[in-house]
Amino acid sequence: MYPRVVKPGLVLDERFEVERIAGRGGAGVVYRGRDRETGLPVAIKIARTTGVDDPRFAREIATLRALRHPAIVATCITAPSMTSPTW
């Protein structure tokens, strides 16, 4: 189970370290983080909904996975619910 409070320094899945909030919106909060295995920057999104069970969020994940651009962080892992956030 993942904590409901996300703070800088928190490590998710023994891999992704939260650095700071990158943005907030109606669907959730996005954090800037770092992949401790690769050293690359990551975006960690904590959805306010049920996560990937929400059709809108599922579409967002599918769209992001299809995009390839240097300014867009690649989607690498998704988790099913708020007790296990999506990043």
Residue frames as a rotation matrix with the C-alpha (Angstrom) as fourth column:
MET 1
0.587 0.810 0.000 0.00
0.810 -0.587 0.000 0.00
0.000 0.000 -1.000 0.00
TYR 2
-0.415 -0.695 0.587 1.25
0.685 -0.663 -0.301 3.49
0.599 0.277 0.752 -0.85
PRO 3
-0.582 0.171 -0.795 0.87
0.637 -0.513 -0.576 6.50
-0.506 -0.841 0.190 1.44
ARG 4
0.438 0.809 0.392 -1.88
0.899 -0.377 -0.224 9.01
-0.033 0.450 -0.892 0.72
VAL 5
0.864 -0.236 -0.446 0.47
-0.129 -0.958 0.257 11.90
-0.487 -0.164 -0.858 1.54
VAL 6
0.551 -0.695 0.463 3.18
0.815 0.327 -0.479 12.40
0.181 0.641 0.746 -1.05
LYS 7
0.879 -0.343 -0.331 6.16
-0.138 -0.847 0.513 14.52
-0.457 -0.405 -0.792 -0.02
PRO 8
0.543 -0.774 -0.326 9.60
-0.652 -0.143 -0.745 15.26
0.530 0.617 -0.582 -1.49
GLY 9
-0.443 -0.811 0.382 12.00
-0.894 0.372 -0.248 12.41
0.059 -0.451 -0.890 -0.76
LEU 10
0.291 0.619 0.730 9.28
-0.563 0.728 -0.393 9.74
-0.774 -0.296 0.560 -0.79
VAL 11
-0.745 -0.520 -0.418 10.38
-0.655 0.452 0.606 6.68
-0.126 0.725 -0.677 -2.79
LEU 12
0.379 0.919 0.109 7.65
-0.797 0.384 -0.467 4.69
-0.471 0.090 0.878 -4.58
ASP 13
0.989 0.108 -0.098 8.15
-0.143 0.862 -0.486 1.08
0.032 0.494 0.869 -5.56
GLU 14
0.494 -0.869 0.026 11.77
0.317 0.208 0.926 1.31
-0.810 -0.449 0.378 -4.31
ARG 15
-0.110 -0.497 0.861 12.51
0.975 0.116 0.191 3.10
-0.195 0.860 0.471 -7.59
PHE 16
-0.003 0.229 0.973 10.83
0.621 -0.762 0.181 6.49
0.783 0.606 -0.140 -8.09
GLU 17
-0.470 -0.246 -0.848 11.82
0.850 -0.385 -0.360 9.38
-0.238 -0.890 0.390 -5.83
VAL 18
0.595 0.747 0.295 9.44
0.776 -0.630 0.030 12.34
0.208 0.211 -0.955 -5.52
GLU 19
-0.564 -0.820 0.099 11.19
0.786 -0.569 -0.242 15.73
0.255 -0.058 0.965 -5.89
ARG 20
-0.842 0.312 -0.440 8.41
-0.060 -0.864 -0.499 18.37
-0.536 -0.394 0.746 -5.99
ILE 21
0.199 0.958 0.208 4.91
0.465 0.094 -0.880 19.19
-0.863 0.272 -0.426 -7.23
ALA 22
-0.834 -0.441 0.331 4.94
0.474 -0.268 0.839 19.93
-0.281 0.856 0.433 -10.96
GLY 23
-0.779 0.622 0.086 1.25
-0.441 -0.640 0.629 20.79
0.446 0.452 0.773 -11.29
ARG 24
-0.749 0.643 0.156 -2.30
0.185 0.429 -0.884 20.35
-0.636 -0.634 -0.441 -10.00
GLY 25
-0.790 0.560 -0.249 -5.54
-0.488 -0.328 0.809 19.94
0.371 0.761 0.532 -11.82
GLY 26
0.087 0.953 0.291 -9.04
-0.993 0.059 0.103 18.57
0.081 -0.298 0.951 -11.56
ALA 27
0.660 0.181 -0.729 -7.87
-0.336 0.939 -0.070 15.01
0.672 0.292 0.680 -12.22
GLY 28
0.785 -0.404 -0.470 -5.02
0.614 0.604 0.508 14.91
0.078 -0.688 0.722 -9.71
VAL 29
0.741 -0.644 -0.188 -1.53
-0.469 -0.698 0.541 16.07
-0.480 -0.313 -0.819 -8.80
VAL 30
0.819 -0.573 -0.035 1.61
0.312 0.495 -0.811 15.59
0.481 0.653 0.584 -10.91
TYR 31
0.768 -0.637 -0.061 4.98
-0.149 -0.271 0.951 15.41
-0.623 -0.722 -0.303 -9.21
ARG 32
0.498 -0.757 -0.422 8.44
-0.641 0.006 -0.767 15.74
0.583 0.653 -0.483 -10.70
GLY 33
0.794 -0.249 0.554 10.56
-0.319 0.605 0.729 12.80
-0.517 -0.756 0.401 -9.69
ARG 34
-0.045 -0.869 -0.493 13.59
-0.996 0.078 -0.047 10.76
0.079 0.489 -0.869 -10.58
ASP 35
0.899 0.187 -0.396 13.95
-0.220 0.975 -0.039 7.11
0.378 0.122 0.918 -11.58
ARG 36
0.538 -0.714 0.447 16.62
-0.689 -0.067 0.722 5.85
-0.486 -0.697 -0.528 -9.19
GLU 37
0.477 -0.352 0.805 17.54
0.409 0.900 0.151 3.01
-0.778 0.258 0.573 -11.57
THR 38
0.355 -0.273 0.894 18.20
0.925 -0.033 -0.378 5.19
0.133 0.962 0.241 -14.63
GLY 39
-0.535 -0.521 -0.665 18.69
0.652 -0.755 0.067 8.65
-0.537 -0.398 0.744 -13.14
LEU 40
-0.751 0.294 0.592 16.14
0.429 -0.465 0.775 10.02
0.502 0.835 0.223 -15.62
PRO 41
-0.838 0.532 0.122 13.42
-0.495 -0.649 -0.578 12.51
-0.228 -0.544 0.807 -14.67
VAL 42
-0.727 0.685 -0.048 9.90
0.611 0.678 0.409 11.13
0.313 0.269 -0.911 -14.31
ALA 43
-0.530 0.701 0.477 6.40
-0.696 -0.681 0.226 12.50
0.484 -0.212 0.849 -13.86
ILE 44
-0.900 0.287 -0.327 4.36
0.416 0.787 -0.456 10.84
0.126 -0.547 -0.828 -11.12
LYS 45
-0.527 0.789 0.317 0.61
-0.530 -0.596 0.603 11.41
0.664 0.150 0.733 -11.36
ILE 46
-0.920 0.373 -0.123 -1.61
0.318 0.522 -0.791 10.71
-0.231 -0.767 -0.599 -8.40
ALA 47
-0.635 0.738 0.227 -5.18
0.092 -0.220 0.971 10.62
0.767 0.638 0.072 -9.70
ARG 48
-0.726 0.484 0.489 -8.12
-0.679 -0.389 -0.623 11.87
-0.111 -0.784 0.611 -7.67
THR 49
0.323 0.865 -0.383 -10.32
-0.907 0.399 0.137 9.20
0.271 0.303 0.914 -9.27
THR 50
0.777 0.023 0.629 -10.09
-0.290 0.900 0.326 5.44
-0.558 -0.436 0.706 -9.08
GLY 51
-0.222 -0.975 -0.010 -7.08
-0.394 0.080 0.916 5.60
-0.892 0.207 -0.402 -11.38
VAL 52
-0.903 -0.261 -0.343 -6.86
-0.406 0.249 0.879 3.39
-0.144 0.933 -0.331 -14.44
ASP 53
-0.593 0.772 0.229 -10.40
0.707 0.635 -0.312 2.11
-0.387 -0.023 -0.922 -13.77
ASP 54
0.175 0.610 -0.773 -11.66
0.050 -0.789 -0.612 5.56
-0.983 0.069 -0.169 -14.82
PRO 55
0.507 0.063 0.860 -12.21
0.799 0.341 -0.496 5.59
-0.324 0.938 0.123 -18.62
ARG 56
0.978 -0.163 0.129 -10.91
-0.100 -0.912 -0.398 9.17
0.182 0.376 -0.908 -18.91
PHE 57
0.419 -0.869 0.264 -7.71
-0.701 -0.125 0.702 8.29
-0.577 -0.479 -0.661 -17.13
ALA 58
0.212 -0.286 0.934 -7.31
0.375 0.907 0.193 5.13
-0.902 0.310 0.300 -19.21
ARG 59
0.818 0.123 0.562 -7.59
0.573 -0.256 -0.778 7.27
0.048 0.959 -0.280 -22.39
GLU 60
0.833 -0.549 0.061 -5.01
-0.552 -0.825 0.122 9.71
-0.017 -0.135 -0.991 -21.02
ILE 61
0.194 -0.775 0.602 -2.58
-0.328 0.527 0.784 6.84
-0.925 -0.349 -0.152 -20.34
ALA 62
0.368 0.002 0.930 -3.13
0.712 0.642 -0.283 5.40
-0.597 0.767 0.235 -23.84
THR 63
0.958 0.012 0.286 -2.59
0.202 -0.736 -0.647 8.82
0.203 0.677 -0.707 -25.44
LEU 64
0.633 -0.762 0.133 0.60
-0.714 -0.509 0.481 9.52
-0.299 -0.399 -0.867 -23.47
ARG 65
0.176 -0.567 0.805 2.00
0.047 0.822 0.568 6.08
-0.983 -0.062 0.171 -24.31
ALA 66
0.578 0.122 0.807 1.50
0.767 0.257 -0.589 6.81
-0.279 0.959 0.055 -28.02
LEU 67
0.981 -0.180 0.072 3.34
-0.148 -0.935 -0.323 10.16
0.125 0.306 -0.944 -27.91
ARG 68
0.353 -0.934 -0.055 7.08
0.914 0.332 0.231 10.41
-0.197 -0.132 0.971 -28.55
HIS 69
0.637 -0.186 0.748 8.65
0.169 -0.913 -0.370 13.81
0.752 0.362 -0.551 -27.98
PRO 70
-0.352 -0.897 -0.268 11.72
0.516 0.054 -0.855 15.00
0.781 -0.439 0.444 -26.04
ALA 71
-0.711 0.108 0.695 9.56
-0.478 -0.799 -0.364 17.35
0.516 -0.591 0.620 -23.95
ILE 72
0.422 0.896 0.136 7.12
-0.793 0.292 0.535 14.60
0.439 -0.334 0.834 -22.87
VAL 73
-0.494 -0.547 0.676 8.04
-0.821 0.549 -0.156 12.11
-0.286 -0.632 -0.720 -20.15
ALA 74
-0.481 0.274 -0.833 7.38
-0.433 0.752 0.498 8.54
0.762 0.600 -0.243 -21.31
THR 75
0.421 0.668 0.613 4.78
-0.904 0.250 0.348 6.50
0.079 -0.701 0.709 -19.43
CYS 76
-0.508 -0.690 -0.516 6.42
-0.623 0.708 -0.333 3.46
0.595 0.152 -0.789 -17.96
ILE 77
-0.882 0.196 -0.429 4.26
0.407 0.775 -0.483 2.14
0.238 -0.601 -0.763 -15.11
THR 78
-0.273 0.835 0.478 0.63
-0.637 -0.529 0.560 2.38
0.721 -0.152 0.676 -14.10
ALA 79
-0.984 0.051 -0.173 -1.01
0.166 0.638 -0.752 1.12
0.072 -0.769 -0.636 -10.93
PRO 80
-0.538 0.839 0.083 -4.72
0.611 0.320 0.724 0.47
0.581 0.440 -0.685 -10.43
SER 81
0.486 0.862 -0.145 -5.94
0.684 -0.271 0.677 2.72
0.545 -0.428 -0.721 -7.59
MET 82
0.568 -0.231 0.790 -5.31
-0.411 -0.911 0.029 5.55
0.713 -0.341 -0.613 -5.14
THR 83
0.856 -0.315 0.411 -3.86
-0.292 0.362 0.885 3.05
-0.427 -0.877 0.218 -2.68
SER 84
0.024 -0.849 0.527 -1.33
0.634 0.421 0.649 2.30
-0.773 0.318 0.548 -5.40
PRO 85
0.380 0.281 -0.881 -0.83
-0.202 -0.904 -0.376 5.54
-0.903 0.320 -0.287 -7.38
THR 86
0.767 -0.066 0.639 -0.24
0.621 0.329 -0.712 5.87
-0.163 0.942 0.293 -11.07
TRP 87
0.369 -0.685 -0.628 3.05
-0.294 -0.727 0.620 7.20
-0.882 -0.044 -0.470 -12.34
